[in-house]
């Protein structure tokens, strides 16, 4: 989904609102106020809040794909790629209201399906490519099934947003995410990979 430069500005302002306050709590009045326009003008841009959420998420997904492709190319190796993605995602988690996934699942089903399809298609492919790259570079072990491990990784990452398992009040999402990612890495690295991680963290 391509977005004009003008659309990018207002879509990212709305995305920031959703990230800070959640989706359910933000009204179309709030959005219009944030953008400095009338609600009537807003409804000329999008027909409903549901359509707005889909438009914002479409732009978010497009940006994520571009950013991820760039990070992969810029990373010196598979482990560096993981660390760079960790840092980038941690910055997003720091700004993100913890109930945003729940809001999508409950109130914006089509938008939630967009996110799931993005995860199942693009993100799963990126994980598989990282595992293949790391194995070729000698940083990951040879004796695991790449597709199974990639799917386990994807499904576990989503469970980090389960408020019953991980209440936001008990563990900050950034801490939880970094702890999980290090657990994931230690499960797949070779001796060479483990030595590289220790060097990076020293």
MARBA-3410 file (N, C-alpha, C, O; in Angstrom, 1 decimal):
202
0.8,-1.2,0.0,0.0,0.0,0.0,0.9,1.2,0.0,1.6,1.5,1.0 ~ 0.8,2.0,-1.1,1.6,3.2,-1.1,0.8,4.4,-0.6,-0.4,4.4,-0.7 ~ 1.5,5.3,0.1,0.9,6.5,0.7,1.6,7.7,0.3,2.8,7.8,0.2 ~ 0.8,8.8,0.0,1.4,10.0,-0.4,2.1,10.7,0.8,1.8,10.3,1.9 ~ 3.0,11.6,0.5,3.8,12.2,1.6,2.8,13.0,2.6,3.0,13.0,3.8
1.8,13.6,2.0,0.8,14.3,2.8,0.0,13.4,3.7,-0.2,13.7,4.8 ~ -0.4,12.2,3.1,-1.1,11.2,3.9,-0.3,10.7,5.0,-0.7,10.4,6.1 ~ 1.0,10.5,4.7,1.9,9.9,5.7,1.9,10.7,6.9,1.9,10.2,8.0 ~ 2.0,12.0,6.8,2.0,12.9,8.0,0.8,12.7,8.9,1.0,12.5,10.1 ~ -0.4,12.8,8.3,-1.6,12.7,9.2,-1.8,11.2,9.7,-2.3,11.0,10.8
-1.5,10.3,8.9,-1.6,8.9,9.3,-0.7,8.5,10.5,-1.1,7.8,11.4 ~ 0.5,9.1,10.5,1.5,8.8,11.5,1.1,9.6,12.8,1.4,9.1,13.9 ~ 0.4,10.7,12.7,-0.1,11.4,13.8,-1.2,10.6,14.5,-1.3,10.6,15.7 ~ -2.1,10.1,13.7,-3.2,9.2,14.2,-2.6,8.0,14.8,-3.0,7.5,15.9 ~ -1.6,7.3,14.2,-1.0,6.1,14.7,-0.4,6.4,16.1,-0.5,5.6,17.0
0.2,7.6,16.2,0.8,8.0,17.5,-0.2,8.1,18.6,0.0,7.7,19.7 ~ -1.4,8.6,18.2,-2.5,8.7,19.2,-2.9,7.3,19.7,-3.1,7.0,20.9 ~ -3.1,6.4,18.7,-3.5,5.0,19.0,-2.4,4.3,19.9,-2.8,3.6,20.8 ~ -1.2,4.5,19.6,-0.1,3.9,20.3,-0.1,4.4,21.8,0.2,3.6,22.7 ~ -0.3,5.7,22.0,-0.2,6.3,23.3,-1.5,6.0,24.2,-1.3,5.8,25.4
-2.6,5.9,23.6,-3.9,5.9,24.3,-4.7,4.6,24.1,-5.7,4.4,24.7 ~ -4.3,3.8,23.1,-5.1,2.7,22.7,-6.1,3.1,21.6,-6.2,4.3,21.3 ~ -6.8,2.1,21.0,-7.6,2.5,19.9,-9.1,2.7,20.4,-9.7,3.7,19.9 ~ -9.6,1.9,21.3,-11.0,2.1,21.7,-11.2,3.4,22.3,-12.3,4.0,22.1 ~ -10.3,3.9,23.1,-10.5,5.2,23.9,-10.4,6.4,23.0,-10.9,7.5,23.4
-9.9,6.3,21.8,-9.8,7.5,20.9,-11.0,7.6,20.0,-11.4,6.6,19.3 ~ -11.7,8.7,20.1,-12.9,9.0,19.2,-12.5,9.7,18.0,-11.4,10.2,17.8 ~ -13.4,9.8,17.1,-13.2,10.5,15.8,-13.1,12.0,16.2,-12.4,12.7,15.4 ~ -13.7,12.5,17.2,-13.5,13.9,17.7,-12.1,14.1,18.1,-11.5,15.1,17.8 ~ -11.5,13.1,18.8,-10.1,13.2,19.3,-9.2,13.3,18.1,-8.3,14.1,18.0
-9.5,12.5,17.0,-8.7,12.5,15.8,-8.7,13.8,15.1,-7.7,14.4,14.7 ~ -10.0,14.3,14.9,-10.2,15.6,14.3,-9.4,16.7,15.0,-8.8,17.6,14.4 ~ -9.5,16.7,16.3,-8.8,17.7,17.1,-7.3,17.6,17.0,-6.6,18.6,16.8 ~ -6.8,16.4,17.0,-5.3,16.2,16.8,-4.9,16.7,15.5,-3.8,17.3,15.4 ~ -5.7,16.5,14.4,-5.3,16.9,13.1,-5.6,18.4,12.8,-5.2,18.9,11.7
-6.4,19.0,13.7,-6.7,20.4,13.5,-7.7,20.6,12.4,-7.7,21.6,11.7 ~ -8.7,19.6,12.2,-9.7,19.7,11.2,-11.0,19.5,11.8,-11.1,19.0,12.9 ~ -12.1,19.7,11.1,-13.4,19.4,11.5,-13.7,17.9,11.4,-13.1,17.3,10.6 ~ -14.7,17.5,12.2,-15.1,16.0,12.1,-15.7,15.8,10.7,-15.5,14.7,10.1 ~ -16.3,16.8,10.1,-16.9,16.6,8.8,-15.8,16.4,7.7,-15.9,15.5,6.9
-14.7,17.1,7.9,-13.6,17.0,7.0,-12.9,15.6,7.1,-12.5,14.9,6.2 ~ -12.9,15.1,8.4,-12.3,13.8,8.7,-13.1,12.7,8.0,-12.6,11.8,7.5 ~ -14.4,12.9,8.1,-15.3,11.9,7.5,-15.3,11.9,5.9,-15.7,11.0,5.3 ~ -14.7,13.0,5.4,-14.5,13.0,3.9,-13.2,12.3,3.6,-13.1,11.8,2.4 ~ -12.3,12.1,4.5,-11.1,11.4,4.3,-11.3,9.9,4.6,-10.7,9.1,3.8
-12.0,9.6,5.6,-12.4,8.1,5.9,-13.8,8.0,6.3,-14.3,8.9,7.0 ~ -14.5,7.0,5.9,-15.9,6.9,6.1,-16.3,6.5,7.6,-17.5,6.7,8.0 ~ -15.4,5.9,8.3,-15.7,5.4,9.7,-14.4,5.3,10.5,-13.3,5.3,9.9 ~ -14.6,5.0,11.8,-13.4,4.8,12.6,-12.7,3.5,12.2,-11.5,3.4,12.2 ~ -13.5,2.5,11.8,-13.0,1.2,11.4,-12.1,1.4,10.1,-11.1,0.8,10.0
-12.6,2.2,9.2,-11.9,2.5,8.0,-10.6,3.2,8.3,-9.6,3.0,7.7 ~ -10.6,4.1,9.3,-9.5,4.8,9.7,-8.4,3.9,10.3,-7.2,4.0,10.0 ~ -8.8,3.0,11.2,-7.9,2.0,11.8,-7.2,1.2,10.7,-6.0,0.9,10.7 ~ -8.0,0.7,9.7,-7.5,-0.1,8.6,-6.5,0.7,7.8,-5.4,0.2,7.4 ~ -6.8,2.0,7.5,-5.9,2.9,6.8,-4.6,3.1,7.5,-3.5,3.1,7.0
-4.7,3.4,8.8,-3.5,3.6,9.7,-2.6,2.3,9.7,-1.4,2.4,9.6 ~ -3.3,1.2,9.9,-2.5,-0.1,9.9,-1.9,-0.4,8.6,-0.8,-1.0,8.6 ~ -2.6,-0.1,7.5,-2.0,-0.4,6.2,-0.8,0.4,6.0,0.2,-0.1,5.5 ~ -0.8,1.6,6.4,0.5,2.5,6.3,1.5,1.9,7.3,2.7,1.9,6.9 ~ 1.2,1.5,8.5,2.1,1.0,9.4,2.8,-0.3,8.9,4.0,-0.4,9.0
2.0,-1.2,8.3,2.6,-2.4,7.7,3.5,-2.1,6.6,4.6,-2.7,6.5 ~ 3.1,-1.2,5.7,4.0,-0.8,4.6,5.3,-0.2,5.1,6.4,-0.6,4.5 ~ 5.3,0.6,6.1,6.5,1.1,6.7,7.4,0.1,7.3,8.6,0.1,7.2 ~ 6.7,-0.9,8.0,7.4,-2.0,8.7,8.1,-2.8,7.7,9.3,-3.2,7.9 ~ 7.5,-3.1,6.5,8.1,-3.9,5.5,9.4,-3.2,4.9,10.4,-3.8,4.8
9.2,-1.9,4.7,10.4,-1.2,4.1,11.5,-1.1,5.1,12.7,-1.3,4.8 ~ 11.2,-0.9,6.4,12.2,-0.8,7.4,12.9,-2.1,7.7,14.1,-2.2,7.8 ~ 12.1,-3.2,7.7,12.7,-4.5,7.9,13.6,-4.9,6.8,14.7,-5.4,7.0 ~ 13.2,-4.7,5.5,14.1,-5.0,4.4,15.4,-4.2,4.5,16.4,-4.8,4.2 ~ 15.3,-3.0,4.9,16.5,-2.1,5.0,17.4,-2.7,6.2,18.6,-2.8,6.0
16.8,-3.0,7.3,17.6,-3.6,8.4,18.3,-4.8,8.1,19.5,-5.0,8.5 ~ 17.6,-5.7,7.3,18.3,-7.0,6.9,19.5,-6.7,6.0,20.6,-7.3,6.2 ~ 19.4,-5.8,5.1,20.5,-5.4,4.2,21.6,-4.8,4.9,22.8,-5.0,4.6 ~ 21.3,-4.0,5.9,22.3,-3.2,6.6,23.1,-4.0,7.7,24.1,-3.6,8.2 ~ 22.5,-5.1,8.2,23.1,-5.9,9.3,24.2,-6.8,8.8,24.2,-7.4,7.7
25.3,-6.8,9.5,26.5,-7.5,9.1,26.3,-9.0,9.1,26.9,-9.7,8.3 ~ 25.5,-9.5,10.0,25.2,-10.9,10.1,23.8,-11.2,10.7,23.1,-10.2,11.1 ~ 23.4,-12.4,10.8,22.1,-12.8,11.3,21.9,-12.3,12.7,20.8,-11.9,13.1 ~ 22.9,-12.4,13.6,22.7,-12.0,15.0,22.6,-10.5,15.1,21.8,-10.0,15.9 ~ 23.4,-9.8,14.3,23.3,-8.3,14.3,21.9,-7.9,13.9,21.3,-7.0,14.4
21.3,-8.6,12.9,20.0,-8.4,12.4,19.0,-8.5,13.6,18.1,-7.6,13.7 ~ 19.1,-9.6,14.4,18.2,-9.8,15.5,18.3,-8.6,16.6,17.3,-8.1,17.1 ~ 19.6,-8.2,16.9,19.8,-7.2,17.8,19.2,-5.8,17.3,18.7,-5.1,18.1 ~ 19.4,-5.6,16.1,18.9,-4.3,15.5,17.4,-4.3,15.6,16.8,-3.3,15.9 ~ 16.7,-5.4,15.2,15.3,-5.5,15.3,14.8,-5.4,16.7,13.8,-4.8,17.0
15.6,-6.0,17.7,15.2,-5.8,19.1,15.2,-4.4,19.5,14.3,-3.9,20.2 ~ 16.2,-3.6,19.1,16.3,-2.2,19.5,15.2,-1.4,18.9,14.6,-0.6,19.6 ~ 14.9,-1.7,17.6,13.8,-1.0,16.9,12.5,-1.3,17.6,11.7,-0.3,17.8 ~ 12.2,-2.5,17.8,10.9,-2.9,18.4,10.8,-2.4,19.8,9.7,-2.1,20.3 ~ 11.9,-2.3,20.6,11.9,-1.8,21.9,11.4,-0.4,22.0,10.7,0.0,22.9
11.9,0.4,21.0,11.4,1.8,20.9,9.9,1.9,20.7,9.3,2.8,21.3 ~ 9.4,1.0,19.8,8.0,1.0,19.6,7.2,0.6,20.8,6.2,1.2,21.1 ~ 7.7,-0.5,21.5,7.0,-1.0,22.7,7.0,0.1,23.8,6.0,0.1,24.6 ~ 8.0,0.9,23.9,8.0,2.0,24.9,6.9,3.0,24.7,6.5,3.6,25.7 ~ 6.4,3.2,23.5,5.4,4.1,23.2,4.0,3.5,23.1,3.0,4.2,23.1
3.9,2.2,23.2,2.7,1.4,22.9,1.8,1.2,24.1,2.3,0.6,25.1 ~ 0.6,1.5,24.0,-0.4,1.2,25.0,-0.6,-0.3,25.0,-0.8,-0.9,23.9 ~ -0.6,-1.0,26.1,-0.5,-2.4,26.2,-1.8,-3.1,25.7,-1.8,-4.2,25.3 ~ -3.0,-2.3,25.7,-4.2,-3.0,25.3,-4.5,-2.9,23.8,-5.6,-3.2,23.4 ~ -3.6,-2.4,23.0,-3.8,-2.1,21.6,-4.2,-3.4,20.8,-5.1,-3.4,20.0
-3.5,-4.5,21.2,-3.8,-5.8,20.5,-5.2,-6.2,20.9,-6.0,-6.7,20.0 ~ -5.6,-6.1,22.1,-6.9,-6.5,22.6,-8.0,-5.6,21.9,-9.1,-6.1,21.5 ~ -7.7,-4.3,21.7,-8.7,-3.4,21.0,-8.9,-3.9,19.6,-10.0,-3.9,19.1 ~ -7.8,-4.3,18.9,-8.0,-4.7,17.5,-8.8,-6.0,17.5,-9.7,-6.2,16.6 ~ -8.5,-7.0,18.3,-9.2,-8.2,18.3,-10.7,-8.1,18.6,-11.5,-8.8,18.0
-11.0,-7.2,19.5,-12.4,-7.1,20.0,-13.2,-6.2,19.1,-14.4,-6.5,18.8 ~ -12.6,-5.0,18.6,-13.5,-4.0,18.0,-13.2,-3.7,16.5,-14.0,-3.1,15.8 ~ -12.0,-4.2,16.0,-11.7,-4.0,14.6,-11.1,-5.2,14.0,-9.9,-5.4,13.7 ~ -12.0,-6.2,13.7,-11.6,-7.5,13.3,-10.9,-7.5,12.0,-9.9,-8.2,11.8 ~ -11.3,-6.7,11.0,-10.7,-6.7,9.7,-9.2,-6.2,9.8,-8.3,-6.7,9.2
-9.1,-5.2,10.7,-7.7,-4.6,10.9,-6.9,-5.7,11.6,-5.7,-5.8,11.3 ~ -7.4,-6.4,12.6,-6.7,-7.5,13.2,-6.2,-8.6,12.2,-5.1,-9.0,12.3 ~ -7.1,-8.9,11.3,-6.8,-9.9,10.3,-5.7,-9.4,9.4,-4.8,-10.2,9.0 ~ -5.6,-8.1,9.1,-4.5,-7.5,8.4,-3.2,-7.8,9.1,-2.2,-8.2,8.4 ~ -3.2,-7.5,10.4,-2.0,-7.7,11.2,-1.6,-9.2,11.2,-0.4,-9.5,11.0
-2.5,-10.1,11.4,-2.2,-11.5,11.4,-1.7,-12.0,10.0,-0.7,-12.7,10.0 ~ -2.3,-11.5,9.0,-1.8,-11.9,7.6,-0.4,-11.4,7.4,0.4,-12.1,6.8 ~ -0.1,-10.2,7.8,1.2,-9.6,7.7,2.2,-10.5,8.5,3.3,-10.7,8.0 ~ 1.8,-10.9,9.7,2.7,-11.8,10.5,2.9,-13.1,9.8,4.1,-13.6,9.8 ~ 1.8,-13.7,9.4,1.9,-15.1,8.8,2.7,-15.1,7.5,3.3,-16.1,7.1
2.6,-14.0,6.7,3.2,-14.0,5.4,4.6,-13.3,5.5,5.6,-14.0,5.4 ~ 4.7,-12.0,5.7,5.9,-11.3,5.6,6.9,-11.6,6.8,8.0,-12.0,6.6 ~ 6.4,-11.5,8.0,7.2,-11.7,9.2,7.8,-13.1,9.3,8.9,-13.3,9.6 ~ 6.9,-14.1,9.0,7.4,-15.5,9.1,8.5,-15.7,8.0,9.4,-16.4,8.3 ~ 8.3,-15.1,6.9,9.4,-15.2,5.8,10.7,-14.6,6.3,11.8,-15.2,6.1
10.6,-13.5,6.9,11.8,-12.8,7.4,12.5,-13.6,8.5,13.7,-13.7,8.5 ~ 11.7,-14.2,9.4,12.3,-15.1,10.4,13.0,-16.3,9.8,14.1,-16.6,10.2 ~ 12.3,-16.9,8.8,12.9,-18.1,8.2,14.2,-17.7,7.4,15.2,-18.5,7.5 ~ 14.2,-16.6,6.8,15.4,-16.1,6.1,16.6,-15.8,7.1,17.7,-16.1,6.8 ~ 16.2,-15.3,8.3,17.2,-15.0,9.3,17.8,-16.3,9.8,19.1,-16.4,9.9
17.0,-17.3,10.0,17.5,-18.6,10.5,18.4,-19.3,9.5,19.4,-19.8,9.8 ~ 18.0,-19.2,8.2,18.8,-19.7,7.1,20.1,-19.0,7.0,21.2,-19.6,6.8 ~ 20.1,-17.7,7.1,21.3,-16.9,7.0,22.2,-17.2,8.1,23.4,-17.4,7.9 ~ 21.7,-17.3,9.4,22.5,-17.5,10.5,23.2,-18.9,10.5,24.3,-19.1,10.9 ~ 22.5,-19.9,9.9,23.0,-21.2,9.8,24.2,-21.2,8.7,25.2,-21.8,9.0
24.0,-20.5,7.6,25.0,-20.4,6.6,26.2,-19.7,7.1,27.4,-20.1,6.8 ~ 26.0,-18.7,8.0,27.2,-18.0,8.5,27.9,-18.7,9.7,28.9,-18.3,10.1 ~ 27.2,-19.8,10.1,27.8,-20.6,11.2,27.5,-20.1,12.6,28.0,-20.6,13.6 ~ 26.6,-19.1,12.7,26.2,-18.6,14.0,25.0,-19.4,14.6,24.9,-19.3,15.9 ~ 24.2,-20.1,13.8,23.1,-20.9,14.4,23.4,-22.4,14.2,24.2,-22.8,13.3
22.8,-23.2,15.0,23.0,-24.6,15.0,22.4,-25.2,13.7,21.5,-24.6,13.1 ~ 22.8,-26.4,13.3,22.2,-27.1,12.1,21.1,-28.0,12.5,20.2,-28.2,11.6 ~ 21.0,-28.4,13.7,20.1,-29.5,14.0,18.7,-29.0,14.6,18.3,-29.5,15.6 ~ 18.1,-28.1,13.9,16.7,-27.7,14.2,15.9,-27.5,12.9,16.5,-27.2,11.9 ~ 14.6,-27.6,13.0,13.8,-27.4,11.8,13.4,-25.9,11.7,12.8,-25.4,12.5
13.9,-25.3,10.6,13.8,-23.9,10.5,12.3,-23.4,10.5,12.0,-22.5,11.1 ~ 11.5,-24.1,9.7,10.0,-23.7,9.7,9.3,-23.8,11.0,8.6,-23.0,11.4 ~ 9.6,-24.9,11.7,8.9,-25.1,13.0,9.4,-24.1,14.0,8.6,-23.5,14.7 ~ 10.7,-23.8,14.1,11.3,-22.9,15.0,10.8,-21.5,14.7,10.5,-20.7,15.6 ~ 10.7,-21.1,13.4,10.2,-19.8,13.0,8.7,-19.6,13.4,8.3,-18.6,13.9
7.9,-20.7,13.3,6.5,-20.6,13.7,6.3,-20.5,15.2,5.5,-19.8,15.8 ~ 7.2,-21.3,15.9,7.2,-21.2,17.4,7.6,-19.8,17.9,7.0,-19.3,18.8 ~ 8.6,-19.2,17.2,9.0,-17.9,17.5,7.9,-16.9,17.3,7.6,-16.0,18.2 ~ 7.2,-16.9,16.2,6.1,-16.0,15.9,5.0,-16.1,16.9,4.4,-15.1,17.3 ~ 4.6,-17.4,17.2,3.4,-17.6,18.1,3.8,-17.1,19.5,2.9,-16.6,20.2
5.0,-17.4,19.9,5.4,-17.0,21.3,5.5,-15.4,21.4,5.0,-14.9,22.4 ~ 6.0,-14.8,20.4,6.1,-13.3,20.4,4.7,-12.7,20.6,4.6,-11.7,21.3 ~ 3.6,-13.3,20.0,2.3,-12.7,20.1,1.8,-12.9,21.6,1.0,-12.1,22.1 ~ 2.2,-14.0,22.2,1.7,-14.3,23.6,2.3,-13.3,24.6,1.8,-13.2,25.7 ~ 3.3,-12.6,24.2,3.9,-11.6,25.1,2.9,-10.5,25.4,3.0,-9.8,26.4
1.8,-10.4,24.5,0.8,-9.3,24.8,-0.4,-9.9,25.5,-1.4,-9.1,25.7 ~ -0.3,-11.1,26.0,-1.4,-11.7,26.8,-1.4,-11.1,28.2,-0.5,-11.4,29.0 ~ -2.4,-10.3,28.5,-2.4,-9.6,29.8,-2.6,-10.5,31.0,-2.2,-10.2,32.1 ~ -3.2,-11.7,30.7,-3.3,-12.7,31.8,-2.0,-13.3,32.2,-1.7,-13.5,33.3 ~ -1.2,-13.6,31.1,0.1,-14.2,31.4,1.1,-13.2,31.8,1.9,-13.5,32.8
1.1,-12.0,31.2,2.1,-11.0,31.5,1.4,-9.7,31.7,1.4,-8.8,30.8 ~ 0.8,-9.5,32.9,0.2,-8.2,33.2,1.2,-7.0,33.1,2.3,-7.1,33.6 ~ 0.8,-6.0,32.5,1.6,-4.8,32.2,2.2,-4.2,33.5,3.3,-3.7,33.6 ~ 1.4,-4.3,34.6,1.8,-3.7,35.9,3.0,-4.5,36.5,3.7,-3.9,37.3 ~ 3.1,-5.8,36.1,4.2,-6.6,36.8,5.5,-6.6,36.0,6.6,-6.6,36.6
5.4,-6.6,34.7,6.7,-6.6,33.9,6.5,-5.6,32.7,5.6,-5.8,31.9 ~ 7.4,-4.6,32.6,7.4,-3.8,31.4,7.5,-4.6,30.1,8.3,-5.5,30.1 ~ 6.8,-4.2,29.1,6.9,-5.0,27.8,8.3,-5.0,27.2,8.7,-6.0,26.6 ~ 9.0,-3.9,27.4,10.4,-3.9,26.8,11.3,-5.0,27.5,12.0,-5.7,26.9 ~ 11.2,-5.1,28.9,11.9,-6.1,29.6,11.6,-7.5,29.2,12.4,-8.3,29.0
10.2,-7.7,29.1,9.7,-9.0,28.7,10.2,-9.4,27.3,10.6,-10.5,27.1 ~ 10.1,-8.4,26.4,10.5,-8.7,25.0,12.0,-9.0,24.9,12.4,-10.0,24.2 ~ 12.8,-8.2,25.5,14.3,-8.5,25.5,14.7,-9.8,26.1,15.5,-10.5,25.6 ~ 14.0,-10.1,27.2,14.2,-11.4,27.9,13.9,-12.6,27.0,14.6,-13.5,26.9 ~ 12.7,-12.4,26.3,12.3,-13.5,25.4,13.3,-13.6,24.2,13.7,-14.7,23.9
13.7,-12.5,23.6,14.5,-12.6,22.5,15.9,-13.2,22.8,16.5,-13.9,22.0 ~ 16.4,-12.9,24.0,17.7,-13.5,24.4,17.5,-15.0,24.6,18.4,-15.8,24.3 ~ 16.4,-15.4,25.2,16.0,-16.8,25.4,16.0,-17.5,24.0,16.5,-18.6,23.8 ~ 15.3,-16.9,23.0,15.2,-17.4,21.7,16.6,-17.6,21.1,16.9,-18.7,20.5 ~ 17.4,-16.6,21.1,18.7,-16.6,20.5,19.6,-17.7,21.1,20.2,-18.5,20.4
19.5,-17.8,22.5,20.4,-18.9,23.1,19.9,-20.3,22.8,20.7,-21.2,22.9 ~ 18.7,-20.4,22.3,18.2,-21.7,21.9,18.6,-22.1,20.5,18.5,-23.3,20.2 ~ 19.1,-21.2,19.7,19.4,-21.5,18.3,20.9,-21.3,17.9,21.3,-21.8,16.9 ~ 21.6,-20.6,18.8,23.0,-20.3,18.4,24.0,-21.5,18.5,23.8,-22.4,19.4 ~ 25.0,-21.5,17.7,26.1,-22.4,17.8,27.1,-21.9,18.8,26.9,-20.8,19.4
28.2,-22.6,19.0,29.3,-22.1,19.9,29.8,-20.8,19.3,30.1,-19.9,20.1 ~ 30.0,-20.7,18.0,30.4,-19.4,17.4,29.4,-18.3,17.7,29.8,-17.2,17.9 ~ 28.1,-18.6,17.6,27.1,-17.6,17.8,27.1,-17.2,19.2,26.9,-16.0,19.5 ~ 27.2,-18.1,20.2,27.2,-17.8,21.6,28.4,-16.8,21.9,28.3,-15.9,22.7 ~ 29.6,-17.1,21.4,30.7,-16.3,21.6,30.5,-14.9,21.0,30.9,-13.9,21.6
29.8,-14.8,19.9,29.5,-13.5,19.3,28.6,-12.7,20.2,28.7,-11.5,20.3 ~ 27.6,-13.4,20.7,26.6,-12.7,21.6,27.3,-12.1,22.8,27.1,-11.0,23.2 ~ 28.1,-13.0,23.4,28.9,-12.6,24.6,29.7,-11.3,24.4,29.9,-10.4,25.2 ~ 30.4,-11.3,23.2,31.2,-10.2,22.8,30.4,-8.9,22.6,30.8,-7.8,23.0 ~ 29.2,-9.1,22.0,28.3,-7.9,21.8,27.8,-7.4,23.1,27.6,-6.1,23.3
27.6,-8.2,24.1,27.0,-7.8,25.3,28.0,-7.4,26.4,27.7,-6.8,27.4 ~ 29.3,-7.6,26.0,30.4,-7.3,27.0,30.7,-5.8,27.0,31.5,-5.3,27.7
END
